[in-house]
C-alpha cells in the first residue's frame, strides 16, 4: 500500500472550494494535525432529516411503505449497514410532513418498556431518602418519568413516525415483548398505577430496522410488513448524483473512476465491504484533498488514497 500525506489546501484551492471554480493546482503546504481541522469540509453527510432530501426509494420500497400504512403494521427493513434502512423513516416523515422522527436506538440491554418510558429509579430513591430524613413526604413519582418514542407518539395531536433502530441488537425477548404493545398500542406504568392507550387516530407509523445479525422470532415477523434493502450499483450512482454539486473539486471523469474503484472493492471477498455511507465519506475526502493525491487514481486498489475510509477490517486491508 502507498501512503499519501494529507496536505493543507493552498489558498487557490481553498478559493475554488468556496466559489465552486475548477482547477488542479498542486498542493504546496504540508499539513499537521493542527491545521487539518481548519480545512473546509464538503459536508455531504448530514443528519438523517437533512439527508432525506437526497433519498431515492429503490424498487419495491414505496409499495412496502404503502402496505405498512394501509395495514397499520410495522415495516421491518433489513439490509447491510449503510444500505439506507434508517433513512427510510426520515424520508417518509418528510414526504408525509409528519414532523420529527421519534427515534429509539436499540441497545443490548433494551426492554420493550423502554420504548414507552424511563423511570429514574436512582434519582427517585436519593430524593426519597433526603425527603424522609427531613420528615417530608416522598416526591411525586411522575416527576421522574421520561416519555419515550411510543408514549410521545400516543400523546401527539397528529400521526407520528416511530423508528426502532437495529432491533437485532436487543435481547431475544425484546421482540416478543413488543408484540403486545404494538398490537394494542397500550402500556401500564406500575410506578404510577396507571394504564395508557392510544386512539386509532394516535396510532403511529412504526419502522423497524435490522442488520440481520440474528433471526427474529417468527411470531414477530408475522406481524410485520417486511422489505429487504439491497445496495446496488444504481444506489451508489444515485446517491453521488444527488450530492453532485457538493463535489466542487471533482470532475465527472474522476467521479466515475472513483466509483468504479468502490464497486470493484465491493466485489472482492471482504469481511466488511464498503457501504454507501463509507463511499460518501471517501468522496468527501477526495473532494477536500483534491490536488494532494496522484491522478488518475491508481488501478491497484491497495494504492487508493484514504483507503481507511473504505475498509474497516485489518484482514481486508492486508488482503489488498
C-alpha positions as CSV (number, residue, x, y, z in Angstrom):
1,X,0.0,0.0,0.0
2,X,1.1,3.5,-0.7
3,X,1.0,6.3,1.9
4,X,-0.4,9.7,1.0
5,X,0.3,12.6,3.2
6,X,-2.7,14.7,4.0
7,X,-1.8,18.2,2.8
8,X,-3.1,21.7,3.7
9,X,-5.2,23.2,0.9
10,X,-3.3,26.1,-0.7
11,X,-5.1,29.4,-0.9
12,X,-6.0,28.9,-4.6
13,X,-7.7,25.6,-3.9
14,X,-9.5,26.9,-0.9
15,X,-10.9,29.7,-3.0
16,X,-12.2,27.2,-5.5
17,X,-13.9,25.2,-2.8
18,X,-15.7,28.4,-1.7
19,X,-16.5,29.7,-5.2
20,X,-17.1,26.4,-6.9
21,X,-14.4,27.0,-9.6
22,X,-12.4,24.1,-11.1
23,X,-8.7,23.5,-11.2
24,X,-6.0,21.0,-10.5
25,X,-3.1,23.1,-8.9
26,X,-0.7,21.0,-6.9
27,X,-0.5,21.5,-3.1
28,X,2.3,23.5,-1.7
29,X,2.0,23.4,2.1
30,X,2.2,20.1,4.1
31,X,-0.3,19.7,6.8
32,X,-0.1,18.9,10.5
33,X,-2.7,17.6,12.8
34,X,-3.3,21.1,14.0
35,X,-4.2,22.7,10.6
36,X,-6.1,19.6,9.4
37,X,-9.1,20.7,11.4
38,X,-9.1,24.1,9.7
39,X,-9.8,22.7,6.3
40,X,-13.1,23.4,4.6
41,X,-15.4,20.4,4.7
42,X,-17.6,19.0,2.0
43,X,-20.3,18.0,4.4
44,X,-22.4,15.8,2.3
45,X,-23.1,13.6,5.3
46,X,-25.7,15.5,7.3
47,X,-28.4,14.5,9.7
48,X,-30.9,11.8,8.7
49,X,-33.6,14.5,8.4
50,X,-31.4,16.6,6.1
51,X,-30.3,13.6,4.0
52,X,-33.9,12.7,3.4
53,X,-33.7,15.3,0.6
54,X,-31.3,13.0,-1.2
55,X,-33.0,9.7,-0.6
56,X,-34.4,7.9,-3.7
57,X,-36.6,4.8,-2.9
58,X,-35.3,1.7,-4.6
59,X,-37.8,-0.5,-6.5
60,X,-40.4,-2.1,-4.3
61,X,-39.9,0.1,-1.2
62,X,-42.7,2.5,-1.9
63,X,-45.1,-0.4,-2.2
64,X,-43.9,-1.8,1.1
65,X,-44.3,1.6,2.8
66,X,-47.8,1.9,1.5
67,X,-48.7,-1.6,2.6
68,X,-47.5,-0.7,6.2
69,X,-49.5,2.5,6.2
70,X,-52.6,0.7,4.9
71,X,-52.5,-2.2,7.4
72,X,-51.1,-0.3,10.4
73,X,-48.4,-3.0,10.7
74,X,-44.7,-2.1,11.4
75,X,-42.4,-2.0,8.4
76,X,-39.4,-4.2,9.1
77,X,-36.4,-3.2,7.0
78,X,-33.3,-5.4,6.7
79,X,-30.0,-4.9,4.9
80,X,-26.3,-4.5,5.4
81,X,-25.1,-1.4,7.4
82,X,-25.2,1.7,5.3
83,X,-28.0,0.4,3.0
84,X,-30.4,3.2,4.0
85,X,-32.6,1.4,6.4
86,X,-32.7,4.2,9.0
87,X,-33.0,6.8,6.3
88,X,-36.4,5.4,5.1
89,X,-38.3,6.6,8.2
90,X,-36.9,10.1,7.8
91,X,-37.8,10.1,4.1
92,X,-41.4,9.1,4.8
93,X,-41.7,11.7,7.6
94,X,-40.6,14.3,5.2
95,X,-42.8,13.2,2.4
96,X,-45.9,13.0,4.6
97,X,-45.0,16.0,6.7
98,X,-45.3,14.1,9.9
99,X,-42.7,16.1,11.9
100,X,-39.6,14.8,13.6
101,X,-39.0,11.1,13.7
102,X,-39.2,9.6,17.2
103,X,-36.0,7.6,17.1
104,X,-35.3,4.8,19.5
105,X,-31.8,3.3,19.2
106,X,-32.0,-0.3,20.5
107,X,-29.2,-1.5,22.8
108,X,-28.1,-4.8,24.1
109,X,-29.9,-4.3,27.4
110,X,-33.1,-2.7,26.0
111,X,-36.5,-3.8,27.2
112,X,-39.8,-3.3,25.5
113,X,-40.8,-0.9,28.3
114,X,-38.0,1.4,27.3
115,X,-40.0,2.3,24.1
116,X,-42.7,3.9,26.3
117,X,-41.0,5.5,29.3
118,X,-38.0,5.5,31.6
119,X,-38.3,5.9,35.3
120,X,-35.2,7.4,37.0
121,X,-35.2,4.9,39.9
122,X,-31.8,6.1,41.3
123,X,-32.7,9.8,41.5
124,X,-36.1,9.0,43.0
125,X,-34.5,6.8,45.6
126,X,-32.0,9.5,46.5
127,X,-34.6,12.2,46.7
128,X,-36.9,10.0,48.7
129,X,-34.2,9.3,51.2
130,X,-33.4,13.0,51.5
131,X,-37.1,13.9,52.0
132,X,-37.5,11.2,54.6
133,X,-34.5,12.5,56.5
134,X,-36.2,15.9,56.7
135,X,-39.6,14.4,57.7
136,X,-41.2,15.3,54.4
137,X,-43.5,13.3,52.1
138,X,-41.9,11.3,49.3
139,X,-41.6,13.2,46.0
140,X,-44.2,12.7,43.2
141,X,-43.1,9.8,41.0
142,X,-44.4,11.4,37.9
143,X,-41.6,13.9,38.1
144,X,-39.1,11.1,37.5
145,X,-40.8,9.7,34.3
146,X,-39.3,10.4,30.9
147,X,-41.6,9.7,28.0
148,X,-40.0,7.7,25.2
149,X,-41.0,7.5,21.5
150,X,-44.1,5.3,21.7
151,X,-45.6,7.3,24.6
152,X,-44.7,10.5,22.8
153,X,-46.5,9.3,19.7
154,X,-49.5,8.3,21.6
155,X,-49.8,11.8,23.1
156,X,-49.3,13.6,19.8
157,X,-52.1,15.6,18.0
158,X,-51.1,14.0,14.7
159,X,-49.8,10.7,13.5
160,X,-46.1,10.4,14.2
161,X,-43.3,8.1,12.9
162,X,-41.6,5.9,15.4
163,X,-38.3,4.3,14.4
164,X,-37.0,1.3,16.3
165,X,-33.4,1.1,15.1
166,X,-31.4,-2.2,15.0
167,X,-33.8,-4.4,16.8
168,X,-31.4,-7.4,16.4
169,X,-29.1,-5.9,19.0
170,X,-31.7,-6.3,21.7
171,X,-32.2,-9.4,23.9
172,X,-34.3,-12.1,22.2
173,X,-37.3,-11.4,24.4
174,X,-37.4,-7.8,23.3
175,X,-39.2,-8.6,20.0
176,X,-41.7,-10.9,21.6
177,X,-42.5,-8.5,24.4
178,X,-43.0,-5.8,21.9
179,X,-45.8,-7.7,20.1
180,X,-48.4,-7.0,22.7
181,X,-47.6,-3.3,22.9
182,X,-47.5,-2.8,19.2
183,X,-50.8,-4.7,18.6
184,X,-52.8,-2.9,21.2
185,X,-50.7,0.3,21.5
186,X,-51.2,0.4,25.2
187,X,-49.0,0.1,28.3
188,X,-49.0,0.1,32.1
189,X,-46.9,2.3,34.4
190,X,-46.6,0.4,37.7
191,X,-44.8,3.3,39.3
192,X,-48.0,5.3,38.9
193,X,-50.5,2.6,38.9
194,X,-51.9,4.0,35.6
195,X,-52.8,2.5,32.2
196,X,-52.4,4.3,28.9
197,X,-53.6,3.5,25.4
198,X,-53.7,5.3,22.0
199,X,-56.8,6.1,20.0
200,X,-56.8,4.9,16.3
201,X,-56.0,8.5,15.3
202,X,-52.9,8.4,17.5
203,X,-51.5,5.1,16.3
204,X,-48.0,5.9,14.9
205,X,-46.3,4.5,11.8
206,X,-43.7,2.2,13.1
207,X,-40.4,1.4,11.2
208,X,-38.1,-1.2,12.5
209,X,-34.6,-1.9,11.2
210,X,-32.4,-5.0,11.5
211,X,-28.9,-5.8,10.3
212,X,-29.9,-9.4,10.2
213,X,-27.2,-10.4,12.6
214,X,-29.6,-12.9,14.1
215,X,-33.1,-14.2,13.1
216,X,-36.1,-12.5,14.7
217,X,-38.8,-14.7,16.3
218,X,-41.4,-16.0,13.8
219,X,-44.4,-14.6,15.7
220,X,-42.9,-11.2,15.5
221,X,-42.1,-11.5,11.8
222,X,-45.8,-12.5,11.1
223,X,-46.9,-9.1,12.5
224,X,-44.7,-7.0,10.2
225,X,-44.5,-5.9,6.6
226,X,-41.0,-7.0,5.5
227,X,-38.8,-5.4,2.9
228,X,-35.1,-6.1,2.3
229,X,-32.8,-3.3,1.1
230,X,-30.1,-4.3,-1.3
231,X,-27.2,-2.0,-2.1
232,X,-26.9,-1.9,-5.9
233,X,-24.6,-0.1,-8.3
234,X,-27.5,2.2,-9.1
235,X,-27.9,3.1,-5.4
236,X,-24.3,4.4,-5.4
237,X,-24.8,6.3,-8.6
238,X,-28.0,8.0,-7.5
239,X,-26.5,9.0,-4.1
240,X,-23.5,10.6,-5.7
241,X,-25.6,12.3,-8.4
242,X,-27.9,13.8,-5.7
243,X,-24.8,15.3,-4.0
244,X,-23.0,16.2,-7.2
245,X,-23.0,20.0,-6.5
246,X,-21.1,19.5,-3.3
247,X,-18.1,17.9,-5.0
248,X,-16.7,21.1,-6.4
249,X,-13.2,19.8,-7.0
250,X,-14.2,16.5,-8.7
251,X,-15.0,16.4,-12.4
252,X,-17.3,13.7,-13.9
253,X,-14.5,11.6,-15.1
254,X,-12.9,11.4,-11.7
255,X,-16.2,10.7,-10.0
256,X,-16.9,7.8,-12.4
257,X,-13.3,6.5,-12.0
258,X,-13.6,6.7,-8.2
259,X,-17.0,5.0,-8.1
260,X,-15.6,2.1,-10.3
261,X,-12.9,1.6,-7.6
262,X,-15.6,1.4,-4.9
263,X,-17.6,-1.1,-6.9
264,X,-14.5,-3.2,-7.5
265,X,-13.8,-3.3,-3.8
266,X,-17.4,-4.4,-3.1
267,X,-16.9,-7.3,-5.4
268,X,-13.8,-8.5,-3.5
269,X,-14.1,-11.3,-1.0
270,X,-14.1,-8.9,2.0
271,X,-15.2,-9.3,5.6
272,X,-16.7,-5.7,5.5
273,X,-17.1,-4.4,2.0
274,X,-17.5,-0.6,1.9
275,X,-21.1,0.6,2.5
276,X,-22.7,3.6,0.8
277,X,-22.0,5.7,3.9
278,X,-18.3,4.9,3.7
279,X,-18.3,5.6,0.0
280,X,-19.7,9.1,0.6
281,X,-17.1,9.7,3.3
282,X,-14.4,8.7,0.8
283,X,-15.8,11.1,-1.8
284,X,-15.8,13.9,0.7
285,X,-12.1,13.2,1.3
286,X,-11.3,13.1,-2.4
287,X,-13.0,16.5,-2.7
288,X,-11.4,18.1,0.3
289,X,-7.9,16.9,-0.5
290,X,-8.1,17.3,-4.3
291,X,-4.6,18.0,-5.6
292,X,-2.8,16.1,-2.8
293,X,-3.1,12.7,-4.4
294,X,-2.0,11.3,-7.8
295,X,-4.4,11.4,-10.7
296,X,-5.7,9.4,-12.4
297,X,-6.4,7.2,-9.4
298,X,-4.2,4.1,-9.3
299,X,-5.6,0.9,-10.7
300,X,-4.2,-1.2,-7.9
301,X,-6.9,-1.0,-5.1
302,X,-4.3,-1.2,-2.3
303,X,-2.8,2.1,-3.6
304,X,-6.0,4.1,-3.4
305,X,-5.8,7.3,-1.3
306,X,-7.5,7.3,2.1
307,X,-8.2,3.5,1.9
308,X,-9.0,3.5,5.6
309,X,-12.2,5.4,4.8
310,X,-13.5,2.5,2.8
311,X,-12.1,-0.6,4.5
312,X,-12.5,-1.0,8.3
313,X,-11.2,-4.6,8.8
314,X,-7.5,-5.2,9.2
315,X,-7.7,-8.5,7.3
316,X,-9.4,-6.8,4.3
317,X,-6.6,-4.1,4.2
318,X,-3.9,-6.8,4.3
319,X,-5.6,-8.8,1.6
320,X,-5.4,-5.9,-0.9
